Amino acid sequence: MSGNQIMRRTFFLLLPIVVCVAASHAHSQSSASSNPDSATFNSDGSAHVTRVVPMPNTVSPEAQKWLKEIEHEHGYHRSTRNTGR
């Protein structure tokens, strides 16, 4: 077997592995970019943090319905600003 044949076989054996790794890396990047969690900071030091927490399976269907009603009633952005009281 010549060196050229060995290189061809190695290439064709490694090609599927490289493709799978590249596809996995691309998928993980797209998953990370769809993450709605974020944090931004103003020049005065104020932090604006958004965190989406998935609904636990232990919450009853009735409680899930109630929580969804509150979510739609008040919206997503509720302030936790310290009012100085």
Backbone torsions as a table, in degrees:
resi	resn	phi	psi	omega
1	MET	NA	130.2	-177.9
2	SER	-83.4	164.9	178.6
3	GLY	-62.1	-33.3	179.2
4	ASN	-66.3	-40.7	179.0
5	GLN	-67.1	-38.5	179.2
6	ILE	-64.0	-42.6	179.4
7	MET	-64.3	-39.5	178.1
8	ARG	-63.8	-45.6	179.9
9	ARG	-62.4	-43.7	179.3
10	THR	-61.3	-43.4	179.1
11	PHE	-59.6	-48.9	-177.4
12	PHE	-72.2	-22.4	174.7
13	LEU	-78.7	-35.7	-178.2
14	LEU	-85.4	-20.8	-177.3
15	LEU	-56.5	-48.3	179.4
16	PRO	-62.3	-34.2	179.2
17	ILE	-66.5	-44.4	179.6
18	VAL	-62.7	-41.7	179.8
19	VAL	-63.6	-43.4	179.8
20	CYS	-64.2	-42.4	179.5
21	VAL	-64.8	-42.7	179.8
22	ALA	-63.9	-41.7	179.4
23	ALA	-65.5	-40.3	178.7
24	SER	-64.4	-41.7	179.0
25	HIS	-64.3	-42.2	179.1
26	ALA	-64.6	-39.3	179.5
27	HIS	-65.6	-41.9	-179.2
28	SER	-66.8	-34.2	177.4
29	GLN	-69.0	-39.6	179.7
30	SER	-69.7	-33.0	177.1
31	SER	-67.4	-39.8	-179.5
32	ALA	-68.2	-34.5	-178.1
33	SER	-74.1	-20.1	179.0
34	SER	-88.9	2.0	179.6
35	ASN	-69.7	121.4	-177.4
36	PRO	-79.9	-5.5	179.2
37	ASP	-70.4	137.7	-179.6
38	SER	-154.7	164.2	174.2
39	ALA	-148.5	132.3	175.1
40	THR	-131.8	154.0	-176.8
41	PHE	-129.2	131.8	176.4
42	ASN	-80.9	167.1	180.0
43	SER	-65.2	-24.2	178.3
44	ASP	-84.9	2.1	177.6
45	GLY	95.3	-2.6	178.0
46	SER	-66.5	135.8	178.7
47	ALA	-106.5	137.2	175.3
48	HIS	-119.5	109.6	-173.7
49	VAL	-117.0	130.5	175.1
50	THR	-115.9	127.9	-179.1
51	ARG	-136.1	123.7	177.2
52	VAL	-103.2	121.8	-178.8
53	VAL	-109.4	124.0	179.6
54	PRO	-67.4	152.4	-180.0
55	MET	-70.1	123.2	177.6
56	PRO	-67.2	150.4	178.5
57	ASN	-69.4	-17.1	-177.2
58	THR	-80.1	-9.1	178.9
59	VAL	-80.7	129.4	-177.3
60	SER	-64.8	156.4	177.4
61	PRO	-57.9	-36.0	178.8
62	GLU	-65.1	-43.1	179.7
63	ALA	-67.8	-37.2	176.9
64	GLN	-60.8	-42.5	178.8
65	LYS	-62.7	-44.4	179.7
66	TRP	-62.3	-43.3	179.6
67	LEU	-64.4	-37.9	177.4
68	LYS	-64.8	-38.3	177.5
69	GLU	-62.7	-42.8	178.7
70	ILE	-64.1	-42.2	-179.4
71	GLU	-58.3	-45.4	-178.7
72	HIS	-74.6	-30.4	-178.7
73	GLU	-71.3	-42.3	-174.9
74	HIS	-101.4	-13.8	-177.2
75	GLY	84.6	175.1	-176.4
76	TYR	-82.1	-29.8	-170.8
77	HIS	-98.5	95.4	174.9
78	ARG	-110.3	131.9	-176.0
79	SER	-81.1	142.3	171.7
80	THR	-114.3	24.9	-177.0
81	ARG	-58.9	137.6	176.1
82	ASN	-72.9	121.0	-176.4
83	THR	-88.8	-0.6	177.5
84	GLY	80.3	15.6	179.2
85	ARG	-84.7	NA	NA
